[in-house]
Amino acid sequence: MLTLLGGLLGLFTGALPELIGLFRDWQDKKHELAMVKEQRAAAKDGHTYKMAEIDAYADIQESAALRKPEQALGPEFLRYAEGKVWPWVLSIGVLVYVFVDVMNRTVRPVLAYTFTGLYVSMKLSMIAAAAKVTGELSTALKDTWTQDDMAIVLTVVGYYLGQRGLKKFRESRSGAESA
């Protein structure tokens, strides 16, 4: 009995290093798989961070481009046309260009200030007329401020300030949904 037990023990102990090697190999592969998963997660986070960095850089460049004055093409026109056309044709071309350039640069601000001035003067005259009739400024303000006025003001404010606010709102919603 002892001989049989010794033989079996010898057989199993001979295979023990091989079993330990298989167990270590299994643990190593399990560890490598976990490392690959972590590397994928880190790469994904790195990609997300890089995209956020690219978006921030694009926003900065867009803001800088909006604040940058437009390049005047007049000097390039003069250099190109000099010596190729008669001086009087060149002077007419320069005058036309200057007129078009001035109109291009001033049409938006002039229209915005004109309509704002007309709107404010109209509302002030309406408030003054209503105050004269009712005798109270608060009643006159309440009577002259309508839903249309709110829509106009919100449209103007939305046009000038809405893009950034909308972008921040979208970012906050996407951040809340992913959390």
C-alpha positions in Angstrom: 0.0 0.0 0.0 2.8 2.3 0.9 4.5 1.4 -2.3 1.5 2.2 -4.4 1.0 5.5 -2.6 4.7 6.3 -3.1 4.4 5.5 -6.8 1.3 7.7 -7.3 2.9 10.5 -5.3 6.0 10.2 -7.5 3.9 10.4 -10.6 1.9 13.4 -9.5 5.0 15.2 -8.1 6.7 14.7 -11.4 3.8 16.5 -13.2 3.5 19.2 -10.5 6.1 21.6 -12.1 4.2 21.2 -15.4 0.9 22.0 -13.7 2.5 25.0 -11.9 3.8 26.2 -15.3 0.3 25.9 -16.9 -1.2 27.8 -14.0 1.4 30.6 -14.3 0.9 30.7 -18.1 -2.9 31.0 -17.5 -2.3 33.8 -15.0 0.1 35.6 -17.4 -2.4 35.5 -20.2 -5.1 36.7 -17.9 -2.9 39.6 -16.8 -2.0 40.5 -20.5 -5.6 40.5 -21.4 -6.4 42.9 -18.6 -3.5 45.1 -19.7 -4.8 45.2 -23.3 -8.2 46.2 -22.0 -6.7 49.0 -19.9 -4.6 50.2 -22.8 -7.7 50.3 -25.0 -9.5 52.3 -22.3 -6.6 54.7 -22.0 -6.4 55.1 -25.8 -10.1 55.8 -25.9 -9.7 58.4 -23.1 -6.7 59.8 -24.9 -8.7 60.1 -28.1 -11.6 61.9 -26.3 -9.1 64.3 -24.6 -7.4 64.9 -28.0 -10.8 65.7 -29.6 -11.7 68.1 -26.8 -8.4 69.7 -27.3 -8.9 70.0 -31.1 -12.4 71.5 -30.5 -11.0 74.0 -28.0 -8.3 75.0 -30.4 -10.9 75.4 -33.2 -13.0 77.6 -31.0 -10.0 79.8 -30.2 -9.1 80.1 -33.9 -12.7 80.9 -34.8 -12.9 83.6 -32.2 -9.6 85.0 -33.4 -10.7 84.9 -37.0 -14.0 86.8 -36.1 -12.0 89.5 -34.4 -9.4 89.8 -37.1 -10.1 92.7 -39.6 -10.7 91.7 -43.2 -7.8 92.0 -45.5 -8.1 94.9 -47.9 -7.5 93.9 -51.5 -6.9 97.4 -52.8 -3.1 97.3 -52.4 -2.9 94.0 -54.3 -5.2 95.4 -57.0 -2.9 98.4 -57.4 0.3 96.2 -57.6 -1.4 93.9 -60.1 -2.8 96.7 -62.4 0.2 99.1 -62.2 1.8 99.4 -65.6 -0.8 97.2 -67.2 -3.6 99.8 -67.6 -3.7 103.6 -68.2 -3.5 105.7 -65.0 -7.0 107.1 -65.4 -8.5 103.6 -65.6 -6.5 102.6 -62.6 -7.8 105.6 -60.6 -11.4 104.7 -61.6 -10.8 101.1 -60.5 -9.4 102.2 -57.2 -12.4 104.5 -56.6 -14.8 101.7 -57.4 -12.9 99.3 -55.1 -12.8 101.8 -52.3 -16.6 102.4 -52.6 -17.3 98.7 -52.6 -14.9 98.0 -49.7 -16.5 100.8 -47.6 -20.0 99.4 -48.3 -18.9 95.9 -47.5 -17.4 96.9 -44.2 -20.1 99.2 -43.0 -23.4 97.7 -44.2 -23.9 95.4 -41.2 -23.1 97.8 -38.4 -25.0 100.7 -40.2 -28.1 98.5 -40.6 -27.8 97.1 -37.0 -27.4 100.6 -35.5 -30.2 102.1 -37.7 -32.7 99.5 -36.9 -31.8 99.5 -33.2 -32.1 103.3 -33.1 -35.5 103.3 -34.9 -36.8 100.6 -32.6 -35.7 102.4 -29.4 -37.0 105.7 -30.6 -40.4 104.1 -31.6 -40.7 102.4 -28.2 -39.8 105.6 -26.3 -42.4 107.6 -28.2 -45.0 104.9 -27.5 -44.1 104.9 -23.8 -44.3 108.7 -23.7 -47.6 108.8 -25.5 -49.0 106.0 -23.2 -47.7 107.8 -20.1 -49.4 111.0 -21.2 -52.7 109.2 -21.6 -52.6 107.0 -18.4 -50.6 109.3 -16.3 -48.4 106.5 -14.9 -45.1 105.3 -16.3 -45.5 101.8 -15.0 -48.8 101.3 -16.7 -47.4 102.8 -19.9 -44.4 100.4 -19.8 -46.7 97.5 -19.2 -49.1 98.5 -22.0 -46.3 99.1 -24.6 -44.2 96.0 -23.9 -45.8 93.3 -25.9 -45.0 89.7 -26.9 -43.7 91.0 -30.2 -41.2 93.1 -28.4 -40.0 90.2 -26.4 -39.7 88.1 -29.6 -37.6 90.9 -31.2 -35.3 91.3 -28.3 -34.8 87.6 -27.8 -34.1 87.1 -31.5 -31.4 89.8 -31.4 -29.9 88.4 -28.2 -30.1 84.9 -29.5 -28.4 85.9 -32.7 -25.5 87.6 -31.0 -25.1 85.4 -27.9 -27.0 82.2 -28.8 -24.3 80.2 -30.6 -22.0 80.0 -27.6 -24.8 79.4 -25.2 -26.2 76.6 -27.4 -22.8 75.0 -27.7 -22.3 75.1 -23.9 -25.8 73.6 -23.4 -25.1 70.8 -25.9 -21.8 70.0 -24.1 -23.5 70.0 -20.7 -26.3 67.7 -22.0 -23.8 65.3 -23.6 -21.8 65.3 -20.4 -24.8 64.5 -18.3 -26.0 61.8 -20.6 -22.6 60.0 -20.6 -22.4 60.2 -16.8 
